[in-house]
Amino acid sequence: MKKLILPLLLSLFLFSCGDQAQKKPNIVFILVDDLGWADIQANYSETYYETPNLDRMAAAGMRFTQAYAAHPVCSPTRAALMTGKHPNRVNITDWIPGFSRNMDNWTLETPAINHELALSETTMAEKFKEGGYRTFFIGKWHLGEEDRFWPEHQGFDINIGGWSVGAPQLKKGEANGYYSPYGNPRLEDGPEGEYLTNRLTAESIALIQDNCDNPFLLYLSFYTVHTPIQAAPERYEYFQEKKNKLGLEADQVSYKAEGSGQTKLIQDNAAYASMVAALDSNVGKILQALEEAGLEENTWVVLTSDNGGLSTLFTEGAPTANGPLRAGKGWCYEGGIRVPLIIKGPGIKNGGAISDTPVISMDMFPTLLSLAGIPHEANDGKNLVPLLEGESQLDRKSLIWHYPHYHGSAWKPGSAIREGKWKLIHFYENKVSELFDLEKDPGENEDLSGVFPEKAAELQHKLMQQLEATGARFPRHKR
């Protein structure tokens, strides 16, 4: 009997390497690229997609129904997450490098942006290192064209997959997008048929298993569900069949004009659905790995997106739709900036909690550092720990967005402010402002600027004040 007990105890020790209590909690921050608010079932019950693991994560943690990205495109939001600063302050207000600054058919001359997150900025990773954490970056970076600005020079001990580009590469003979070879200088190619989302998860799990006794920040930044839209190895056929059963026929009216573009109104892309399913499955693997390592009770897991779903383009053909929300990635309407946010951790006593308080990307910087007990500057974010502990409101009056550039979604330069139920969007080409009541009209269908001109003027004034205060640069009419 004794001969059996010793191997059993040894196997349990090896399997659950985190049984010893840690004083410092681990942080797993999962950033998904282009995941829309309506792409997850917990937010939008009518979604065509299936996200059972994210639903279980929400049931065990807190889901934020009015979470916002700092910007309607990726690089600015990523800079805001890293620094806790509004994108205006670091002068990254477009994806890097963005479109040509002065195309002939543009009415406005748009401002130049920084093509990297400056090394002088204090990043989340640098603060965690100061606090005694090991820091790991896995996946998409897109905050610097030169390698001296990549994660390993911004506070991360390990960088797997993070470099200059913002999407999996498709180059004949060199890179196959989401399938190996990847053509990524920070990620070795895997075997034929390996899927990038699965690979990044496997790398993450290996780091979790190797660091059971070290407090760590794992920043897992998936490339999915960004274009190119390439079906995941599993479940594509399933979603094709589901599409047929739901009667999502190609001849259905499924687009709506949005400025010079077209917004998709129906979720029906089986390949995209399989990518969402692969994301969900891999989040489930991460949660399982934490449980098996004995780290679940001492780890905070956060999942969010860098902008809204890609539903609006100059022509028809966008991969997703954002449910009741207007427009998508690239736009300051709700579909472009409202995103999923789920936080699960040991401090949440009542699982399945829901917060309707508006929160934004910059809040992650003070929140995660506060959870780890690491001193930090306030910057532009708010600490969400009181909300996680049961408070209902934050001490913040308004949120602002600034996108003074043109975008492939047909967006034209503009800015926005939200204060309470009111939201105002200002466009610089025609100097028009639109006002919406988000409580009554979350789809932003009725412009109330003519009905409440005083409220529109008030918010317009506040928007410009806050833009100036954050160092915003503005477009100007060409001479």
C-alpha positions in Angstrom: 0.0 0.0 0.0 2.8 2.4 0.9 4.4 1.8 -2.5 1.2 3.1 -4.2 0.8 6.1 -2.0 4.1 7.8 -2.7 3.7 7.8 -6.5 0.2 9.0 -6.1 1.2 11.9 -3.9 4.0 12.7 -6.3 1.7 12.8 -9.3 -0.7 15.1 -7.5 2.1 17.4 -6.7 3.3 17.5 -10.3 -0.3 17.9 -11.6 -1.3 20.7 -9.2 1.9 22.8 -9.0 0.2 25.8 -7.5 -1.1 24.3 -4.3 1.1 26.5 -2.2 -0.7 29.7 -1.5 0.7 32.8 -3.2 0.3 36.2 -1.7 0.4 38.0 -5.1 -2.4 37.1 -7.5 -1.6 36.0 -11.1 -3.1 38.1 -13.9 -4.2 36.6 -17.3 -5.3 39.4 -19.6 -6.8 38.1 -22.8 -7.2 40.7 -25.6 -9.2 39.6 -28.7 -8.7 41.4 -32.0 -12.0 42.9 -33.6 -14.3 40.8 -31.3 -17.7 42.6 -31.4 -20.0 43.2 -28.5 -22.6 41.0 -30.1 -20.1 38.2 -31.0 -20.6 36.5 -27.6 -23.7 34.9 -26.4 -23.7 36.4 -22.9 -24.1 39.8 -24.5 -26.4 39.0 -27.4 -28.6 36.0 -27.1 -29.6 36.2 -30.8 -26.0 35.7 -32.0 -25.3 33.1 -34.6 -22.0 32.3 -32.9 -21.5 30.0 -29.9 -19.3 30.9 -26.9 -20.1 28.5 -24.0 -16.7 29.0 -22.3 -17.0 32.8 -22.3 -20.6 32.3 -21.0 -19.3 30.2 -18.1 -16.5 32.7 -17.4 -19.2 35.4 -17.2 -21.3 33.2 -14.9 -18.4 32.9 -12.5 -17.3 36.5 -12.7 -18.6 40.0 -13.7 -19.7 41.0 -17.2 -19.7 44.7 -18.2 -22.6 45.5 -20.6 -21.3 49.0 -21.5 -17.6 48.4 -21.8 -15.8 50.5 -24.4 -12.6 50.4 -26.4 -10.5 53.5 -26.1 -10.7 53.8 -29.9 -12.5 52.3 -32.9 -9.3 50.8 -34.3 -6.5 48.6 -32.8 -3.2 50.4 -32.2 -4.6 53.3 -30.2 -6.6 51.0 -27.9 -3.5 48.8 -27.4 -1.5 51.9 -26.4 -4.2 52.9 -24.0 -4.2 49.4 -22.4 -0.5 49.4 -22.0 -0.2 52.9 -20.5 -3.6 53.8 -19.0 -3.4 56.9 -21.1 -5.9 58.2 -23.7 -4.6 57.6 -27.2 -4.4 61.4 -27.7 -1.7 61.7 -25.1 0.7 59.2 -26.9 -0.3 60.5 -30.3 -1.4 57.1 -31.6 -4.8 57.9 -33.0 -4.8 55.5 -35.9 -3.7 52.0 -36.6 0.1 51.9 -37.3 1.1 53.0 -39.9 -2.4 54.0 -41.0 -3.4 55.1 -44.5 -1.5 57.7 -46.5 -2.0 60.9 -44.6 -3.0 63.0 -47.7 -4.9 61.1 -50.3 -6.1 63.3 -53.2 -9.8 62.5 -52.7 -9.8 63.5 -49.0 -11.3 66.8 -48.0 -9.2 67.0 -44.9 -5.5 66.9 -44.2 -5.2 64.5 -41.2 -2.6 64.8 -38.5 0.6 62.7 -38.4 0.8 59.9 -35.7 3.6 58.3 -33.8 4.4 54.9 -35.4 5.4 53.3 -32.1 4.7 53.4 -28.4 7.6 55.5 -27.1 10.1 53.7 -24.8 9.8 56.6 -22.4 6.2 55.6 -21.7 5.7 53.5 -18.5 3.9 50.3 -19.5 1.8 47.9 -17.6 4.5 45.2 -18.0 7.1 47.5 -16.5 5.0 48.2 -13.5 4.4 44.5 -12.9 8.1 43.8 -13.2 8.7 46.4 -10.5 6.2 44.5 -8.4 8.1 41.2 -8.6 6.1 39.6 -11.4 7.3 37.7 -14.4 5.8 39.2 -17.6 4.8 37.3 -20.7 3.5 38.6 -24.0 1.8 36.2 -26.5 0.4 37.3 -29.8 -0.4 40.6 -31.5 1.6 43.7 -30.6 1.2 46.3 -33.4 2.8 49.1 -31.4 6.0 49.7 -33.3 7.4 49.1 -36.8 11.0 48.7 -35.6 11.9 45.7 -33.3 13.4 48.0 -30.7 9.8 49.0 -29.8 8.5 45.4 -29.5 7.3 43.8 -26.3 10.7 42.6 -25.1 11.8 46.2 -24.9 8.6 47.4 -23.2 8.7 45.4 -20.0 8.0 41.8 -21.0 10.4 39.0 -20.1 9.2 36.8 -23.0 7.7 37.8 -26.3 6.1 35.1 -28.4 4.5 36.3 -31.6 4.5 40.1 -31.0 5.9 42.3 -33.8 5.1 45.2 -36.1 2.1 43.9 -38.1 -1.5 43.8 -37.1 -2.7 40.6 -38.8 -1.5 37.2 -39.8 0.5 37.4 -43.0 -0.5 35.9 -46.3 2.5 35.6 -48.6 2.7 32.8 -51.1 5.4 30.3 -50.2 6.2 32.3 -47.0 3.2 32.7 -44.8 -0.3 31.1 -44.7 -2.1 33.5 -42.4 -3.6 31.6 -39.5 -1.9 28.4 -40.7 1.8 27.6 -40.4 4.1 28.9 -41.8 3.3 32.2 -40.1 6.1 34.4 -41.5 6.5 35.9 -38.0 10.0 36.7 -36.7 8.9 36.2 -33.1 7.1 32.9 -33.6 8.7 29.7 -34.9 6.6 27.9 -37.5 4.7 24.9 -36.4 3.9 21.7 -38.2 1.7 21.8 -41.3 -1.9 22.4 -40.4 -1.2 24.1 -37.1 -3.7 26.9 -36.4 -2.3 30.1 -34.9 -5.0 30.6 -32.2 -4.4 27.0 -31.0 -0.6 27.6 -31.0 -0.7 30.8 -29.0 -2.8 29.1 -26.4 -0.4 26.1 -26.2 2.5 28.6 -25.6 0.5 30.3 -22.9 -0.4 27.1 -21.1 3.3 26.1 -21.1 4.2 29.4 -19.5 1.5 28.9 -16.9 2.7 25.4 -16.1 6.4 26.6 -15.8 5.5 29.4 -13.5 3.3 28.0 -10.8 5.5 29.3 -8.0 6.1 32.7 -9.6 3.5 35.5 -9.8 3.0 36.3 -13.4 1.3 38.6 -15.9 0.3 36.7 -19.0 -0.8 39.1 -21.7 -2.4 36.9 -24.3 -3.2 39.0 -27.3 -5.0 36.8 -29.9 -4.7 37.7 -33.6 -8.2 36.3 -34.1 -10.8 37.3 -35.2 -9.0 39.8 -37.4 -8.9 39.3 -41.2 -7.9 37.3 -43.1 -11.0 35.3 -42.3 -9.8 31.7 -42.3 -12.0 28.9 -40.9 -10.6 27.2 -37.9 -9.9 23.4 -38.3 -12.9 22.4 -36.3 -16.6 23.3 -36.6 -16.7 25.1 -39.9 -19.0 22.4 -41.4 -21.1 22.7 -38.2 -21.7 26.4 -38.7 -22.4 25.9 -42.4 -25.2 23.4 -41.4 -26.4 25.8 -38.7 -26.6 28.6 -41.3 -28.8 26.5 -43.5 -31.0 25.4 -40.6 -31.5 29.1 -39.6 -32.4 30.0 -43.2 -29.7 32.6 -43.5 -29.9 32.7 -47.3 -27.7 34.8 -49.5 -30.5 36.8 -51.0 -31.7 38.2 -47.7 -31.5 42.0 -47.3 -28.6 42.2 -44.9 -26.9 45.5 -45.4 -27.7 49.1 -44.6 -26.0 52.3 -46.0 -23.7 54.0 -43.5 -22.3 57.2 -45.0 -20.3 56.1 -48.0 -20.2 52.5 -46.7 -22.4 49.5 -46.1 -23.0 47.9 -42.7 -23.8 44.2 -42.4 -26.9 43.5 -40.4 -26.9 39.7 -40.2 -24.4 37.3 -38.7 -24.0 34.5 -41.3 -20.3 33.9 -42.0 -19.5 30.3 -41.1 -15.8 30.8 -41.3 -15.9 33.7 -38.9 -18.2 31.7 -36.6 -15.6 28.9 -36.5 -12.9 31.5 -35.6 -15.1 32.7 -32.7 -15.6 29.1 -31.6 -11.9 28.4 -31.7 -11.3 31.5 -29.6 -13.9 30.3 -27.1 -12.5 26.8 -27.0 -9.0 28.1 -26.3 -10.2 30.4 -23.5 -11.7 27.3 -22.0 -8.3 25.6 -22.3 -6.6 28.5 -20.4 -9.2 28.3 -17.6 -8.8 24.6 -17.4 -5.0 24.9 -17.3 -5.2 27.3 -14.4 -7.5 25.0 -12.5 -5.3 21.9 -13.1 -2.3 23.9 -11.9 -4.0 24.8 -8.7 -3.9 28.5 -9.7 -7.6 29.2 -10.3 -8.2 30.6 -6.8 -5.3 33.0 -7.1 -5.6 34.3 -10.6 -7.6 37.1 -12.2 -8.7 36.5 -15.8 -9.8 39.4 -17.9 -11.1 39.2 -21.5 -11.9 42.1 -23.8 -11.5 43.4 -27.3 -9.5 46.3 -28.9 -12.5 47.6 -30.9 -15.9 46.6 -32.2 -16.6 44.0 -34.8 -15.8 44.5 -38.5 -19.3 45.1 -39.9 -18.9 48.2 -42.1 -16.9 48.6 -45.3 -17.1 50.7 -48.4 -18.6 47.7 -50.1 -20.6 44.7 -48.9 -18.6 41.8 -47.5 -17.9 42.5 -43.9 -17.5 39.3 -41.8 -19.8 40.1 -38.8 -22.7 42.2 -37.6 -23.0 44.0 -34.3 -26.6 43.2 -33.4 -28.6 46.2 -32.4 -25.6 48.5 -32.3 -24.9 50.9 -35.2 -21.9 50.5 -37.6 -18.7 48.7 -36.6 -14.9 48.8 -36.4 -13.6 52.2 -37.5 -16.7 54.1 -36.4 -17.5 56.0 -33.2 -21.0 54.7 -33.2 -21.6 52.0 -30.6 -20.8 49.1 -32.9 -17.3 50.4 -33.4 -16.4 51.0 -29.8 -18.6 49.0 -27.5 -16.8 45.7 -26.7 -17.1 42.6 -24.5 -15.5 42.7 -21.1 -15.5 39.9 -18.6 -13.5 39.8 -15.4 -13.2 36.6 -13.3 -11.2 36.3 -10.1 -11.0 35.5 -6.4 -12.4 38.8 -5.3 -15.8 38.3 -7.0 -18.0 36.6 -4.4 -21.2 36.5 -6.4 -20.6 35.0 -9.8 -22.8 36.2 -12.7 -22.7 39.8 -11.6 -23.5 42.4 -14.3 -22.3 46.0 -14.3 -24.0 48.6 -16.6 -21.5 51.3 -15.6 -19.6 52.6 -18.7 -15.9 51.6 -18.5 -13.1 51.9 -21.0 -9.7 50.4 -22.0 -7.6 52.8 -19.9 -9.3 51.4 -16.8 -7.4 48.1 -17.2 -4.1 49.7 -16.2 -5.1 50.9 -12.7 -7.4 48.0 -12.2 -4.9 45.2 -12.8 -2.1 47.0 -10.9 -4.5 47.6 -8.0 -5.4 43.9 -7.9 -1.7 43.1 -7.7 -1.1 45.7 -5.0 1.4 47.6 -7.2 1.6 51.4 -6.8 1.0 53.4 -10.0 0.1 56.7 -11.4 -3.6 57.4 -12.0 -3.3 58.4 -15.7 -6.6 58.5 -17.5 -8.1 55.2 -16.3 -10.3 54.4 -13.3 -9.8 51.6 -10.9 -12.6 49.1 -11.4 -12.0 47.2 -8.2 -14.9 49.0 -6.3 -17.2 47.8 -9.1 -15.9 44.3 -8.7 -16.5 44.5 -4.9 -20.1 45.6 -5.4 -20.2 49.4 -5.9 -22.5 50.5 -8.7 -20.8 53.7 -10.0 -17.4 55.2 -10.8 -16.4 58.8 -10.1 -16.3 59.8 -13.8 -18.5 62.2 -15.7 -17.8 61.4 -19.3 -15.8 59.4 -21.9 -14.3 60.7 -25.1 -13.1 59.2 -28.4 -11.0 60.9 -31.1 -10.5 59.5 -34.6 -9.3 62.4 -36.8 -8.4 60.1 -39.7 -10.1 58.3 -42.6 -10.6 54.6 -42.5 -11.4 51.7 -44.8 -14.7 51.2 -43.0 -15.8 54.5 -44.7 -15.5 56.5 -41.5 -14.6 60.2 -41.9 -12.6 62.1 -39.3 -14.6 62.8 -36.1 -14.8 62.6 -32.3 -17.4 61.6 -29.7 -18.3 62.1 -26.1 -20.6 60.2 -23.8 -22.0 61.7 -20.6 -24.6 59.7 -18.8 -27.3 58.6 -21.3 -26.2 61.2 -23.8 -23.7 60.7 -26.6 -22.6 63.2 -29.2 -20.6 62.5 -32.3 -18.9 65.4 -34.2 -17.7 65.1 -37.8 -14.9 67.5 -39.0 -15.6 67.5 -42.8 -19.1 69.0 -42.6 -18.9 70.2 -39.0 -22.1 68.3 -38.2 -22.8 67.0 -34.7 -25.3 64.2 -33.9 -26.9 63.6 -30.5 -28.3 60.3 -29.2 -30.1 59.1 -26.1 -28.5 55.7 -25.5 -31.0 54.7 -22.8 -33.9 54.9 -25.3 -31.9 54.4 -28.5 -28.9 52.2 -28.1 -28.9 51.7 -31.9 -28.3 55.4 -32.4 -31.1 55.6 -34.9 -32.6 59.0 -34.0 -30.4 62.2 -34.1 -31.8 64.5 -31.4 -29.5 67.5 -32.0 -32.4 69.5 -33.4 -34.7 68.5 -30.5 -32.2 69.3 -27.8 -29.9 71.9 -29.3 -28.8 73.2 -25.9 -27.7 69.7 -24.8 -25.9 69.3 -28.1 -24.1 72.6 -27.7 -23.1 71.7 -24.1 -21.6 68.4 -25.1 -19.9 69.9 -28.1 -18.2 72.4 -25.8 -17.2 69.7 -23.3 -15.9 67.4 -26.1 -13.6 70.1 -27.4 -12.4 71.0 -23.9 -11.4 67.5 -23.2 -9.8 66.9 -26.5 -7.6 69.9 -26.0 -6.8 68.8 -22.4 -5.6 65.4 -23.7 -3.4 66.9 -26.4 -5.6 65.9 -29.4 -4.4 66.8 -32.9 -7.0 67.8 -35.4 -7.6 67.5 -39.1 -7.8 70.7 -41.2 -9.2 71.6 -44.5 -6.8 71.5 -47.4 -5.7 74.8 -48.8 
